[in-house]
Structures are given as C-alpha cells and as structure tokens.
Amino acid sequence: MATVEQELREALAKFMRAVADKNQSAVTASLSRLTELQRQLGPDASPMLVHYLERRSYQKALDFLNSGHSETEAPQCGH
C-alpha cells in the first residue's frame, strides 16, 4: 500500500477517535490533514477510496482501507 494510503488510514482513525471523544480541535486538525492527504492521492488511487473521501464518508473510507478490497473496484452506491 502506498505511503499516502497508510497516512490516510492513520488520519482517518485519528479523526474517528476525535469525533467519538467530541474533541472539536482534534476534529478540525484531522479534517485539515485528511484534505491534504486526499490532494496527494495519485491518478492510480482506488476509485472506491476517492469516492468515499469526496463524499466525506470517512468511516467507509477507513473500512475500505482496512479491508484490502481490490484497488480497481468501482463505487456501487448509484453515484
């Protein structure tokens, strides 16, 4: 897995913890980091991952990164 994807996994997990803890400053910092990492994704990034990140479906993005699904899968939600 690419370095950016590893960093995304860590940032997503941190974001989810911050939300659960209701730590607004950590949520804000995590969102900033997620946006930065999303911009670093290359053209070979998984369409599913890009789809989840664009729609801010962060739990789904984290689940996807943890699942090991095929990098070529396309979103199946009708979008």
Chimera marker file (.cmm) of the C-alpha trace (Angstrom):
<marker_set name="trace">
<marker id="1" x="0.000" y="0.000" z="0.000" r="1" g="1" b="0" radius="0.5"/>
<marker id="2" x="1.259" y="3.433" z="-0.856" r="1" g="1" b="0" radius="0.5"/>
<marker id="3" x="2.550" y="5.771" z="1.814" r="1" g="1" b="0" radius="0.5"/>
<marker id="4" x="-0.287" y="8.257" z="1.259" r="1" g="1" b="0" radius="0.5"/>
<marker id="5" x="-2.826" y="5.484" z="1.820" r="1" g="1" b="0" radius="0.5"/>
<marker id="6" x="-1.074" y="4.433" z="5.027" r="1" g="1" b="0" radius="0.5"/>
<marker id="7" x="-1.131" y="8.023" z="6.224" r="1" g="1" b="0" radius="0.5"/>
<marker id="8" x="-4.798" y="8.285" z="5.232" r="1" g="1" b="0" radius="0.5"/>
<marker id="9" x="-5.622" y="5.201" z="7.305" r="1" g="1" b="0" radius="0.5"/>
<marker id="10" x="-3.894" y="6.716" z="10.335" r="1" g="1" b="0" radius="0.5"/>
<marker id="11" x="-5.517" y="10.119" z="9.802" r="1" g="1" b="0" radius="0.5"/>
<marker id="12" x="-8.964" y="8.561" z="9.374" r="1" g="1" b="0" radius="0.5"/>
<marker id="13" x="-8.569" y="6.550" z="12.575" r="1" g="1" b="0" radius="0.5"/>
<marker id="14" x="-7.442" y="9.687" z="14.409" r="1" g="1" b="0" radius="0.5"/>
<marker id="15" x="-10.432" y="11.596" z="13.025" r="1" g="1" b="0" radius="0.5"/>
<marker id="16" x="-12.854" y="8.889" z="14.147" r="1" g="1" b="0" radius="0.5"/>
<marker id="17" x="-11.366" y="8.929" z="17.674" r="1" g="1" b="0" radius="0.5"/>
<marker id="18" x="-11.624" y="12.727" z="17.811" r="1" g="1" b="0" radius="0.5"/>
<marker id="19" x="-15.286" y="12.573" z="16.779" r="1" g="1" b="0" radius="0.5"/>
<marker id="20" x="-16.007" y="9.897" z="19.381" r="1" g="1" b="0" radius="0.5"/>
<marker id="21" x="-14.252" y="11.990" z="22.044" r="1" g="1" b="0" radius="0.5"/>
<marker id="22" x="-16.083" y="15.133" z="20.877" r="1" g="1" b="0" radius="0.5"/>
<marker id="23" x="-12.731" y="16.913" z="20.672" r="1" g="1" b="0" radius="0.5"/>
<marker id="24" x="-13.505" y="19.776" z="18.294" r="1" g="1" b="0" radius="0.5"/>
<marker id="25" x="-9.937" y="20.995" z="17.910" r="1" g="1" b="0" radius="0.5"/>
<marker id="26" x="-8.729" y="17.471" z="17.054" r="1" g="1" b="0" radius="0.5"/>
<marker id="27" x="-11.621" y="17.048" z="14.597" r="1" g="1" b="0" radius="0.5"/>
<marker id="28" x="-10.675" y="20.296" z="12.862" r="1" g="1" b="0" radius="0.5"/>
<marker id="29" x="-6.994" y="19.346" z="12.697" r="1" g="1" b="0" radius="0.5"/>
<marker id="30" x="-7.852" y="15.867" z="11.422" r="1" g="1" b="0" radius="0.5"/>
<marker id="31" x="-10.106" y="17.261" z="8.686" r="1" g="1" b="0" radius="0.5"/>
<marker id="32" x="-7.316" y="19.543" z="7.557" r="1" g="1" b="0" radius="0.5"/>
<marker id="33" x="-4.897" y="16.613" z="7.404" r="1" g="1" b="0" radius="0.5"/>
<marker id="34" x="-7.417" y="14.439" z="5.533" r="1" g="1" b="0" radius="0.5"/>
<marker id="35" x="-7.955" y="17.164" z="2.946" r="1" g="1" b="0" radius="0.5"/>
<marker id="36" x="-4.194" y="17.491" z="2.472" r="1" g="1" b="0" radius="0.5"/>
<marker id="37" x="-3.742" y="13.738" z="2.051" r="1" g="1" b="0" radius="0.5"/>
<marker id="38" x="-6.697" y="13.497" z="-0.326" r="1" g="1" b="0" radius="0.5"/>
<marker id="39" x="-4.975" y="16.034" z="-2.594" r="1" g="1" b="0" radius="0.5"/>
<marker id="40" x="-1.854" y="13.862" z="-2.601" r="1" g="1" b="0" radius="0.5"/>
<marker id="41" x="-3.634" y="10.797" z="-3.967" r="1" g="1" b="0" radius="0.5"/>
<marker id="42" x="-2.368" y="9.995" z="-7.413" r="1" g="1" b="0" radius="0.5"/>
<marker id="43" x="-4.317" y="9.066" z="-10.528" r="1" g="1" b="0" radius="0.5"/>
<marker id="44" x="-3.857" y="5.377" z="-9.705" r="1" g="1" b="0" radius="0.5"/>
<marker id="45" x="-5.784" y="5.735" z="-6.429" r="1" g="1" b="0" radius="0.5"/>
<marker id="46" x="-8.688" y="3.380" z="-5.903" r="1" g="1" b="0" radius="0.5"/>
<marker id="47" x="-11.950" y="4.765" z="-7.332" r="1" g="1" b="0" radius="0.5"/>
<marker id="48" x="-13.751" y="3.490" z="-4.224" r="1" g="1" b="0" radius="0.5"/>
<marker id="49" x="-11.408" y="5.340" z="-1.891" r="1" g="1" b="0" radius="0.5"/>
<marker id="50" x="-11.692" y="8.550" z="-3.903" r="1" g="1" b="0" radius="0.5"/>
<marker id="51" x="-15.486" y="8.190" z="-3.920" r="1" g="1" b="0" radius="0.5"/>
<marker id="52" x="-15.659" y="7.816" z="-0.130" r="1" g="1" b="0" radius="0.5"/>
<marker id="53" x="-13.293" y="10.698" z="0.522" r="1" g="1" b="0" radius="0.5"/>
<marker id="54" x="-15.074" y="13.049" z="-1.891" r="1" g="1" b="0" radius="0.5"/>
<marker id="55" x="-18.342" y="12.395" z="-0.094" r="1" g="1" b="0" radius="0.5"/>
<marker id="56" x="-16.716" y="12.589" z="3.327" r="1" g="1" b="0" radius="0.5"/>
<marker id="57" x="-17.763" y="9.039" z="4.107" r="1" g="1" b="0" radius="0.5"/>
<marker id="58" x="-14.764" y="8.691" z="6.356" r="1" g="1" b="0" radius="0.5"/>
<marker id="59" x="-15.838" y="5.539" z="8.183" r="1" g="1" b="0" radius="0.5"/>
<marker id="60" x="-16.407" y="3.824" z="4.831" r="1" g="1" b="0" radius="0.5"/>
<marker id="61" x="-13.008" y="5.042" z="3.609" r="1" g="1" b="0" radius="0.5"/>
<marker id="62" x="-11.348" y="3.636" z="6.722" r="1" g="1" b="0" radius="0.5"/>
<marker id="63" x="-13.232" y="0.354" z="6.395" r="1" g="1" b="0" radius="0.5"/>
<marker id="64" x="-12.179" y="0.165" z="2.749" r="1" g="1" b="0" radius="0.5"/>
<marker id="65" x="-8.510" y="0.736" z="3.572" r="1" g="1" b="0" radius="0.5"/>
<marker id="66" x="-8.676" y="-1.894" z="6.309" r="1" g="1" b="0" radius="0.5"/>
<marker id="67" x="-10.495" y="-4.454" z="4.142" r="1" g="1" b="0" radius="0.5"/>
<marker id="68" x="-7.929" y="-4.980" z="1.427" r="1" g="1" b="0" radius="0.5"/>
<marker id="69" x="-10.539" y="-4.760" z="-1.374" r="1" g="1" b="0" radius="0.5"/>
<marker id="70" x="-9.394" y="-4.625" z="-4.947" r="1" g="1" b="0" radius="0.5"/>
<marker id="71" x="-7.948" y="-1.275" z="-5.944" r="1" g="1" b="0" radius="0.5"/>
<marker id="72" x="-9.977" y="-1.322" z="-9.157" r="1" g="1" b="0" radius="0.5"/>
<marker id="73" x="-13.415" y="-1.696" z="-7.603" r="1" g="1" b="0" radius="0.5"/>
<marker id="74" x="-15.890" y="0.998" z="-8.547" r="1" g="1" b="0" radius="0.5"/>
<marker id="75" x="-18.447" y="2.512" z="-6.168" r="1" g="1" b="0" radius="0.5"/>
<marker id="76" x="-21.714" y="0.585" z="-6.040" r="1" g="1" b="0" radius="0.5"/>
<marker id="77" x="-23.976" y="3.218" z="-4.492" r="1" g="1" b="0" radius="0.5"/>
<marker id="78" x="-25.567" y="4.609" z="-7.645" r="1" g="1" b="0" radius="0.5"/>
<marker id="79" x="-23.320" y="7.698" z="-7.919" r="1" g="1" b="0" radius="0.5"/>
<link id1="1" id2="2" r="1" g="1" b="0" radius="0.2"/>
<link id1="2" id2="3" r="1" g="1" b="0" radius="0.2"/>
<link id1="3" id2="4" r="1" g="1" b="0" radius="0.2"/>
<link id1="4" id2="5" r="1" g="1" b="0" radius="0.2"/>
<link id1="5" id2="6" r="1" g="1" b="0" radius="0.2"/>
<link id1="6" id2="7" r="1" g="1" b="0" radius="0.2"/>
<link id1="7" id2="8" r="1" g="1" b="0" radius="0.2"/>
<link id1="8" id2="9" r="1" g="1" b="0" radius="0.2"/>
<link id1="9" id2="10" r="1" g="1" b="0" radius="0.2"/>
<link id1="10" id2="11" r="1" g="1" b="0" radius="0.2"/>
<link id1="11" id2="12" r="1" g="1" b="0" radius="0.2"/>
<link id1="12" id2="13" r="1" g="1" b="0" radius="0.2"/>
<link id1="13" id2="14" r="1" g="1" b="0" radius="0.2"/>
<link id1="14" id2="15" r="1" g="1" b="0" radius="0.2"/>
<link id1="15" id2="16" r="1" g="1" b="0" radius="0.2"/>
<link id1="16" id2="17" r="1" g="1" b="0" radius="0.2"/>
<link id1="17" id2="18" r="1" g="1" b="0" radius="0.2"/>
<link id1="18" id2="19" r="1" g="1" b="0" radius="0.2"/>
<link id1="19" id2="20" r="1" g="1" b="0" radius="0.2"/>
<link id1="20" id2="21" r="1" g="1" b="0" radius="0.2"/>
<link id1="21" id2="22" r="1" g="1" b="0" radius="0.2"/>
<link id1="22" id2="23" r="1" g="1" b="0" radius="0.2"/>
<link id1="23" id2="24" r="1" g="1" b="0" radius="0.2"/>
<link id1="24" id2="25" r="1" g="1" b="0" radius="0.2"/>
<link id1="25" id2="26" r="1" g="1" b="0" radius="0.2"/>
<link id1="26" id2="27" r="1" g="1" b="0" radius="0.2"/>
<link id1="27" id2="28" r="1" g="1" b="0" radius="0.2"/>
<link id1="28" id2="29" r="1" g="1" b="0" radius="0.2"/>
<link id1="29" id2="30" r="1" g="1" b="0" radius="0.2"/>
<link id1="30" id2="31" r="1" g="1" b="0" radius="0.2"/>
<link id1="31" id2="32" r="1" g="1" b="0" radius="0.2"/>
<link id1="32" id2="33" r="1" g="1" b="0" radius="0.2"/>
<link id1="33" id2="34" r="1" g="1" b="0" radius="0.2"/>
<link id1="34" id2="35" r="1" g="1" b="0" radius="0.2"/>
<link id1="35" id2="36" r="1" g="1" b="0" radius="0.2"/>
<link id1="36" id2="37" r="1" g="1" b="0" radius="0.2"/>
<link id1="37" id2="38" r="1" g="1" b="0" radius="0.2"/>
<link id1="38" id2="39" r="1" g="1" b="0" radius="0.2"/>
<link id1="39" id2="40" r="1" g="1" b="0" radius="0.2"/>
<link id1="40" id2="41" r="1" g="1" b="0" radius="0.2"/>
<link id1="41" id2="42" r="1" g="1" b="0" radius="0.2"/>
<link id1="42" id2="43" r="1" g="1" b="0" radius="0.2"/>
<link id1="43" id2="44" r="1" g="1" b="0" radius="0.2"/>
<link id1="44" id2="45" r="1" g="1" b="0" radius="0.2"/>
<link id1="45" id2="46" r="1" g="1" b="0" radius="0.2"/>
<link id1="46" id2="47" r="1" g="1" b="0" radius="0.2"/>
<link id1="47" id2="48" r="1" g="1" b="0" radius="0.2"/>
<link id1="48" id2="49" r="1" g="1" b="0" radius="0.2"/>
<link id1="49" id2="50" r="1" g="1" b="0" radius="0.2"/>
<link id1="50" id2="51" r="1" g="1" b="0" radius="0.2"/>
<link id1="51" id2="52" r="1" g="1" b="0" radius="0.2"/>
<link id1="52" id2="53" r="1" g="1" b="0" radius="0.2"/>
<link id1="53" id2="54" r="1" g="1" b="0" radius="0.2"/>
<link id1="54" id2="55" r="1" g="1" b="0" radius="0.2"/>
<link id1="55" id2="56" r="1" g="1" b="0" radius="0.2"/>
<link id1="56" id2="57" r="1" g="1" b="0" radius="0.2"/>
<link id1="57" id2="58" r="1" g="1" b="0" radius="0.2"/>
<link id1="58" id2="59" r="1" g="1" b="0" radius="0.2"/>
<link id1="59" id2="60" r="1" g="1" b="0" radius="0.2"/>
<link id1="60" id2="61" r="1" g="1" b="0" radius="0.2"/>
<link id1="61" id2="62" r="1" g="1" b="0" radius="0.2"/>
<link id1="62" id2="63" r="1" g="1" b="0" radius="0.2"/>
<link id1="63" id2="64" r="1" g="1" b="0" radius="0.2"/>
<link id1="64" id2="65" r="1" g="1" b="0" radius="0.2"/>
<link id1="65" id2="66" r="1" g="1" b="0" radius="0.2"/>
<link id1="66" id2="67" r="1" g="1" b="0" radius="0.2"/>
<link id1="67" id2="68" r="1" g="1" b="0" radius="0.2"/>
<link id1="68" id2="69" r="1" g="1" b="0" radius="0.2"/>
<link id1="69" id2="70" r="1" g="1" b="0" radius="0.2"/>
<link id1="70" id2="71" r="1" g="1" b="0" radius="0.2"/>
<link id1="71" id2="72" r="1" g="1" b="0" radius="0.2"/>
<link id1="72" id2="73" r="1" g="1" b="0" radius="0.2"/>
<link id1="73" id2="74" r="1" g="1" b="0" radius="0.2"/>
<link id1="74" id2="75" r="1" g="1" b="0" radius="0.2"/>
<link id1="75" id2="76" r="1" g="1" b="0" radius="0.2"/>
<link id1="76" id2="77" r="1" g="1" b="0" radius="0.2"/>
<link id1="77" id2="78" r="1" g="1" b="0" radius="0.2"/>
<link id1="78" id2="79" r="1" g="1" b="0" radius="0.2"/>
</marker_set>
